[in-house]
Amino acid sequence: MAQRQTAGEVRDADGDGDSTERKWLRFPVVARGSTYSGEFVAGLSMFLATAYTVVVIPGMLSDAGLPVGAVTTSVIIVVILGTAAMGIFGNLPMVLAPGLGGVSLVAYTLVLDGEVSYPVAMGMVLWSGVIFLLLTLFGIRSLITRIIPHSIRMAIGPAIGVFIAFVGFRSAGLVQPGESSLELGDLSSSAALVTLAGVVVLVALNARKVRGSFIIVIIAATLVGIPLGLTHLEGLPVALPTIDGSLFMHVDLVESLSPHYLPFLFAFFASEFFSTTGVIMTVTDTMGRAAKPDGGAIDPKRPFLVDSCTIIGGSLFAAPSVTTYAESTAGVEAGGRTGLSSLWAAACFALLLFATPLAAAIPSAATAPVVIVVGLTIAAGFRRIDSDDLTELIPAVIVLICTLLWGNFGTGIAAGLLAYVPIKLLAGKWREIHPGMWVMTPFLVYYFIAIA
């Protein structure tokens, strides 16, 4: 009888009701409202939604003078290690990779424009990761997430959704830059037609609750793209990774701390902070609504520690500004609820290390439907914001609009936070302002001065 009771206690310990034979997995799959097959589909969905990073990021860094083959290997290694760490230690379905905003700042603003050398830029990224880590260890980062007003918290998810959808529209050529604003793209192009058809099919499959709908659409669009000239496979699909030891530890820790570089360092830190925090809050909020009562609370400190350490590690591999990718929400939408999804995604990237040409063959028109539908689904959460109180509604709308206009949801979140304090103050509702917001406001002002 005692033995039966002990076994029951073990089964209940992780709250998922699974057999003790699966205890070693440490992933409360059932308790968080998922299945083991669902975790695999979610991991594959996250991989397919973020696989473009191994092509886009190295291409941007090659503009800064780095060898594209070697930096591709570095980026994939960092993605594998960061995503696996998030799965094992953070126990959340998220993919970590160099962020487009941070990479743009390094490649074009700093290095290409002649502001600094690449090692100095990597030094700034490393120090921003150290600041991240210290804030997390001392609990300050979690405190900041609690300081963020409720309306801003509710707007972060929709802002990320708008940003993701915009990335999908832009990558498919549905929108393009105009003289004064965005303009309608060429809707008659093959890429646009495949994307629009993919969106319609994906929505229909999701409405019918077809498992693996993201993967089905991506594979189908890739195959359709072959006769249309969208899918190109150059050379053999399998190739050995290019290794260049000179990229490792390519960091200047002393020069990067020069006083006149502090605005850039702070820009790295603030953008990474709000971007990663926003994604983690969105993913955990979605997971929390799906979890069973015995699923246990999700500790945000663990994913914060993972992304802090990955920023530092990424800089040592010449891969700047690693962040939690917004496209990770594709995994959550596909049913992923634990770190098992991240491990499957990391395994896919590990295979990709030897099949980079195959990943490069997937056209943007194949991934764009997934990105668009995921983004629009998340953006629909804006309806949860209180529209009766303008002092709550307007800062939330600012987050949404600034994210779209500036193409960076980290900056959009910072804009909404900065607007919140004066709006509440002038409306006579200063008692509703968290004391921590008064401390955060000067740093937000400095952030916008720095990026200006």
C-alpha positions, 0 to 999 in steps of 0.5 A: 500500500505504501508503495502505491502511495509513493508511486502516486506521489511521484506521478502527481509531483510534476502535475501531468498525470503521466506514468513514472516511466516518463518522469525523467522527461521533466516536461509537464506536457499533459498538465499544460494542456498539450500532448507529446505529438503536439509538442513535436508538431509545435517544435517543427512549426517553430523551426519552420517559422524561424528557419529564415534566420539562418539565411537572413542574419548571415546575409546581413552580417556578411555586409559588415565584412564577415564570411557568410559561410562561417557566420552561418555556422556560428548563427546555427550553433547559437540557435541550437544552444540557446533554444535547447537551453530554453527547453531544458532550463526554461521549460518553455516553447521558444526559439532564440536567435539573433534579433533583426533589430540588433543585427541591423544596428551592428551591421549597418549603423555601427560597422558598415557606417564606420562607427566601430569595428566588429569586435567593439560592437560585439563587446557592447552586445556582451556587456548588454547581456551582462546587464541583463544577467545581473538584473535577472539574478537580483530580481530586478527584471521580474520586478520591472515586468510587474511594474508594467501597467496592466493596459501595456501588458495587454497591448504587448501581445497584440503589438507583437502580433501586428509586428509579426503580421507586418513581417509576413506581408513585407516578406511576401511583397504584399506591401512595399515602401513608398515615397511617404508611407507603405504602399500596396505591393504587386498582388499579381506576382507569384509570391503574393498569390501563393502567400494569399492562397496559403493564408486562406488554406491555413485559416481553413485548416485551423478552423477545422482543427487540423493538426500540423496545419502550419507544416502542411501549408509550408511544405505545400507552398514550397512545392508549388513554388518549384514550377513558379520559380520561387523555390530554388535549390542551389547545389546539393541539399546536404553540405558540411558546415564551414568552420572559422575559428577566428570568429570565436571570442571576436570581442573587444571588452575594453574599447566597447566600454568607452563613454561615447559608446554608452548610448549604443550599449543602452540601445542594445540593452533596452531593445533586447529587454523589451523585445524579449520580455514582451515575447515571454509575457505573451507566450506565458500568458497564452500558456497560462490560459490553456494550462490545467489547474494542477499545471503549476505556475510558470517561473519567468526568471528561468527564461530570463536567465537563459536569454541573458546567458545566450546574449553573452554566449552569442557575442562570443560566437560573433552572433549579436543580440540573441533574443527570444523570437516572436515567431515562437508564438507559432509553436504555442498556437500549434499546441506547444506548452513545454520545453519539449517543443524547444528541444524538437526545434533545436534538433531540427536546427542541428540537422539544418547545420548539415542541410543549410542549402535545403533551408535556403530553398524554402521561399518566403512565400511559404513561411509568410502565410504562417507568419501572417496568420499567427500575427493576426491571431495574436493581434486579436487579443487587443479586444481585452483592453479596457476601451472606456478609460482613455488613460489606459487605452491611449498608451496601449494604442501607442504601443501598437501604432509605434510598433508598426511605424518603427518596425520594432516592438521593443521600441513600441513598448518603450513608447507606450510606457513613456506616454503612460506617466504624463497621460495619467499625471495630467488626467489627475490619476497619478495615484494609479502610477506604480512608483517604479514607473517614476524610476523607469521613465528617465531611462526610457527618455534616455533610450529614445535620445540614444536611438535618435 
